[in-house]
Each structure stands twice: as C-alpha cells, then as structure tokens.
C-alpha cells in the first residue's frame, strides 16, 4: 500500500515538475519582455492594481479551501457515491458564481474609488489604470470558476492534466509577449486585456477535461443544505485566516506603493515572479502529496498520515534549500543577465523572501493535516493576530523611514510564530508527535540549512570573468547543498533507496 502510494506521488510529482519547468521557462522570458515593453512605472501599476484585486480573495479564498478539502475528504470515504460528489461539485460551483458576482460589484464601486483617491498613480495613466482594474476583475472572476474543476483534478490525483493544459497556457502567454512587442496600442491596456483572454481559454480547457474524465463533473440543481452548513462552518474560520493572509501580502504591496511609489512595486513584482517560480517546485511536490494526507485522515490511518507529514516536511524544505541557496548566492548577476533594467531593491527583496519561503515550506504539510481534520478555529485566530501584526509592524517600519526591505524582515519574524502555532496545534488536532517532529524535522532542517548556508556565505572565487565566476559559484553551492542534504538530511534507509533508484536509472 505504502509503496503504491509512493509511486503515485512520484509519478504525479514528475508530471507537475514537467509542468513547472515549462511554465518557468516561459515566465522568465515573458517577464523580461513585459517589463521592457511596459517600463518600470506601468509594470508597477499593473502589480499594484492586481494586488488590490487579489485582496478580495478574503471573500472567496476560504470557500475555495473548503471546496478542495470536502471533495478530497469525501473521495477518501469508503461509502462515497457519484451522486454525492456531484452534489458537492454543483454546490461549490454555484457558491463560487454567487461570490464572484458580489466581488465584481464591490470592485466596480469601492475599487474605482480606492484607485482614484488612495493609490499613487500618475495622472496621465489614471484612465488606463481603471481599465486594468476592470480587466483584472474579469480575470479574477474567471479564475474563481476554475476552482471546483481544479479541486476535482487534485482529488483524483490526475496531475498530468495540469502538465498538458500548461502547454496551452504557455503558448498563449508567448503570443501575448509577441503582441506587446509588435502592437502599436497602449501596452498596459493590451497586457491586462490579454490576461483576461488567457484566463478564459485556460478555464474552458480545464472544464472540458473534467467533463470528459470525471463522472462527478455533472451539474445538478439544488443545494445540499447539510453540506452547505458544514462548508460554511469550516470556511467561516478559514475566512479569517485567508483574509489576514491576503491583507498581509497585498496590504504590504499597497503600503510600499503609498510610501515608496510604483517603482518599488515593480521590484516586488519581479521578486514574486522569481521566488514564485522556485516555490512552485515545492508546491508541485506538495500538490502530489496533499490528497494522500487528507485521504489517510479520512480513512482513520493516522500512522501513515504522520509518516507522510514527517517525510514531506523534510523533503519539501530540502528541495527549496537546494534551489534557494544557489539563487541567493548568484542573484545579482542572474538579474543583470535576465533583465534589461533591474529595479532597485530587487536582489535583496529576493534573498529575504527566499528565507521566508524556506521557513514556510517546512510546515506546509502540517497545514494540510489541520485542514483534513477540519477544526481550524484556534489556528485561524492565531494566523489573524500574526498577519495583522505583520501589516501593522510593516506600516510602522515604513512610517519611521526604514528601507523597503524592512517589510520582508517583519514577515520572517512573524513566520516563526506561525510555525510554532502549526506544530503545537497539529499535536492537538491529529496527535502529531510534536517532540519527535521538532527533533527529526525542525532540528534536522536547521542543521542542514546552517551547514549549507555557511559554505555559501564563505565561498569566494578569484575568477575575473563574471559569467565564469557566476556559473562556478552556482554549481559549487548546488553540489555542496545537495551533498549536505544527502549526508545530514536523509536517513540511512532514504540514502539506500536513493542509491538504488540512481543505479537502476543508470543501469548499473
């Protein structure tokens, strides 16, 4: 059973990695083209307005989490029926439509007022910015409707669908990049509109795939009152946590716009693109693991659930570390090689955010376990306190004249509290052995990160040629970090399994 699950996770992870490599390659190119075509100011405007629209995830994000959890949980039940899953899917879709219409109404009223009166926008670009707000709202609504379909794909562990559909998505984004180069019209207006069209086509493809492959993707009229009651009870607390997270992420983005101007938003946008590409490697791994964690809890197999959480916590961190340390070491040269013009603060933004992402990757599986258990009230309250505190401290730091980098330092500090909350509550909710987790996962991760980080900080090469020095440094830090993970991060059995897998691949 465990072996079969491991093979399924490995297969799904490979599909997701194929998807990620494809998406990342195109994203790196398109960001370069978009930044050059739009300029720092317009690119910053797009990210600031997009961040404001995304803040309204506070109204839909909680239900999105509930939809994914309930579909996966039900599929882990021994007595699940197709009709039951159809009712869950149909209710979820109706909820998302209703929520999307409410959000569009709010953005069409309050959103316009906020952009015109509170955001720092050059007067000559105000009309175009309002169009960006409109198009971002449409993209947001379209993406909302995709959530129930994506939840079905994840619950069925059909990750190959994401890989195949990503080919469609990246081709469309390449077309958008080409249009920005050749089109004579306003580039910002065209880019925002193009993102709507891309979202619409991708959402249609996902829907078509689900209808052809999953029998439960069949709409049936009517609400399941009992189901709705459970979903809203679950999402009511998730609403607070998701809302506070959105407030933290996009509220800080708005604070940077107000205190530092659109150019810093451009730097933050580039930072999010780079770190997002790296963290997606870990997200893809966890996306393959998450359904298994939920299904183990649903079937009452807590021992296998704990085993999978321990292992996925360590390996998600190690994967992030192997990718993150070489990136942080060579970031200055990489940005200069990648972008025509690098916005100020970008390099340090990326290094600080990578530290945050490393910490967060370590405890992502614990959150999956808490969602599977369903009683998330205490955790969500703690999350609200910490995330609101993050925004308050960020405001205070910027108000006192500290550098824009201070907002990332604040995020790192508050993340320590979030880690502590997840570990303690996991012990209470689904009996995770906390002491063993702290030793085998947190302690081991700290040891590996310290050894690899000290080496990366210490190494300096007297190579004059910039490209040669960059390549050598990246290769050396990558190799040393990988060896550190192998020697200090893996158990004896894991090393034997790794050796066997490598020998098999090499036909030794």
Secondary structure, DSSP 8 states (H G I E B T S, - for coil): -HHHHHHHHHHHHHHHHHHHHHHHHHHHHHHHHHHHHHHHHHHHHHHHHHHHHHTTHHHHHHHHHHHHHHHHHHHTSTT--HHHHHHHHHHHHHHHHHHHHHHHHHIIIIIHHHHHHTS---GGGHHHHHHHHHHHHHHHHHHHHHHHHHHHHHHTT-THHHHHHHHHHHHHHHHHHHHHHH--S-HHHHHHHHHHHHHHHHHHHHHHHHHHH-TT-----S--HHHHHHHHHHHHHHHHHHHHHHHHHHHHHHHHHHHH-HHHHHHHHHHHHHHHHHHHHHHHHHHHHHHHHHHHHHTT-HHHHHHHHHHHHHHHHHHHHHHHHHHHHTHHHHHHHH-SS--TTHHHHHHHHHHHHHHHHHTHHHHHHHHHH---HHHHHHHHHHHHHHHHHHHHHHHTT--TTHHHHHHHHHHHHHHHHHHHHHHHHH---HHHHIIIIIIHHHHHHHHHHHHHHH------SHHHHHHHHHHHHHHHHHHHIIIIIS-HHHHHHHHHHHHHHTT-
